């Protein structure tokens, strides 16, 4: 990439501004700040519709001051200035919306925010006493703008104001000032263009220098739209080229072919299966068998609904590899899950599973070995020895499999369960344990829309299992709103008692472990303000495993019922015992955190109660409810919430209650969440990796860029003839982004 983009910021904007930008935005290079694009643009001439302002988010809006009053504070020294602002009635004929803005000791606000003035405000929207408001926001008067001397009023009124993703300490307009300094000092004309000239010409894109100027300092709305179009396509092409290059590199690697053996374990396993594979399982099995038999590595993503029978498909692939003399490793995200896979695979294999007891097996059985961090030392040593000597054909474990003292005799296949728990480092650490690149199968029960699969897992081929095996009963899901029906709180437990009396079992899921635990609040977040305490944001007491267990032991409806807690902080032995007791139907009601989210398989459980369900994401709720209705008995899931009906977080619950189609939910999930979460930025510690590309909205752009990228990489695999594109990929793939590209 042109050296200009890699320059330290202080070289172009001075030490002081550079220090502020690095501290608040984490950006320290010219390229980083040039690519910090505005989130949206406001028109000076229009006021922001207040009805569209989202609760709990940092906003920047333009409004007119209606009134300004100051009074002394009752509880402590100082004064409180209340300013009411309005969007007038100019919002599509709607009634004018108003917002109350409060300033503590706001001497400047008292003097400057006089009725009639227009200003831009920046702050976090909270709810106070039933109405929306801003507390101590930053503001900028718009009727006198010192930054734009010499521009006539009409041009000024039409100029869009860029709004940058701001922080509590750094406003959008401060960022804009620094970026305008940068645009004046950087040699934009000297920058390399990542887009090949023929694509730029075909799409009539702006030159790269003009695009940077117009995205940050547009004179008209058409300016920023043309700049955005160019950068959006550039982003799609860089991402798809990175994936195409990785696909080409993987395909060029040499793996050991694992061909089916006509008289091996796999045919014997198929003969003893008590049921017929679904058409989908058979088709995917055929694909995997063919890919395993080739000498380039298989890299495949297997998506399937909760309970669609992915494990059987994976087990058949593992047996093919064992038949061919190799070993298979199954990587699970938690110890509970690894232990369950171990039990269920040995159970499914039946007499074909070798337990390591002398004389207890025939020559054609496979040894299945469990390896986790909390196993007793002797057992762990034995498991490691079995993996290294090749005695163990199938090794099941957690991250413990990745530690450097674990080695394999001949690792032929890695199966990763629930890819979103594993970043690239883990995947590569395991690949490094094979003498030749192993075959890879990634399984996920969170269905992924086609565009996301194309974008995030573009280096993996995708297979989908979309039919449920026979014997899976439907699950009905209901939202239990305690705000409007407080009397339902007791009914939940009598409903649980009915299930238990009918011989069934119940899961109760809580967002946190104990009273001292903050649930899933982000560490380092500000204490809730007075405004928060009036509403629901962070002030309500969330259900905890320990609190609920105590409450249920005194709950009359559940008298005599065995209740047990399960969570991640428990001793591993206790966790296994608790789970075993629930599986054996001794414990009737299990109160747990989301440790049961994946893979827990208790056929007798028919009811799941999720307390404070609004604290969980859509895919998490979908995963959780997939734990009931597994044994042919119909399942019920109750999503309990104390939020009032209109709250945005209740939309998620309504979506989950409305359908059990995981693909439909994953589309809905993407619409409701910030895309960065689903694209793994939360895994890699950064903000959303995508700047202008929205995976659902821009499917056509992604598909076109993918075709372009495949063509470019096929003609020039090392991208030697595309230095701008190659440099942009390197810039894009800094270590933080690597995890995003290669999740799984």
Secondary structure, DSSP 8 states (H G I E B T S, - for coil): --HHHHSBTHHHH-HHHHHHHHHHH---BHHHHHT---SEEEETTS---GGG--TTSEEEEEEEEEEEEEEE-SSSSSEEEEEEEE-TTTTTT----EEEEEEET-HHHHHH--TT-EEEEEEEEEEETTEEEEES-EEEESSS-TTSTT--HHHHHHSEEEE---BTTB-HHHHHHHHHHHHHHS-GGG---SS-HHHHHHTT---HHHHHHHHHS-SSHHHHHHHHHHHHHHHHHHHHHHHHHHHHHHHHS--------TTSHHHHHHHH-SS---HHHHHHHHHHHHHHTSSS--EEEEEE-TTS-HHHHHHHHHHHHHHTT-EEEEE-SSHHHHHHHHHHHHHHHGGGEE-S-TTSS-SS-EEEEEE-TTS-HHHHHHHHHHHHHT--SEEEESGGGGSTT---SSEEEEEEESGGG--HHHHHHHHTTSSS--EEEEEESS---HHHHHHHSTTSEEEEE-S--TT---EEEEEEETTT-TTHHHHHHHHHHHHHHTT-EEEEE-SBSSTTS-TT--TT-----HHHHHSSTTTS---BHHHHHHHHHT-GGGTT--EEEE-TTS-HHHHHHHHHHHHTTSS-EEEE-GGGTTT---TTEEEEEETTGGGS-HHHHHHHHTTSS-SSS-EEEEEEE-S-TT-HHHHHHHHHHH---HHHHHHHHHHHS-HHHHTTHHHHTSS-S-SS--TTTTHHHHHHHHHHHHHHHHH-TT-TT-HHHHHHHHHHTSHHHHHHHT--
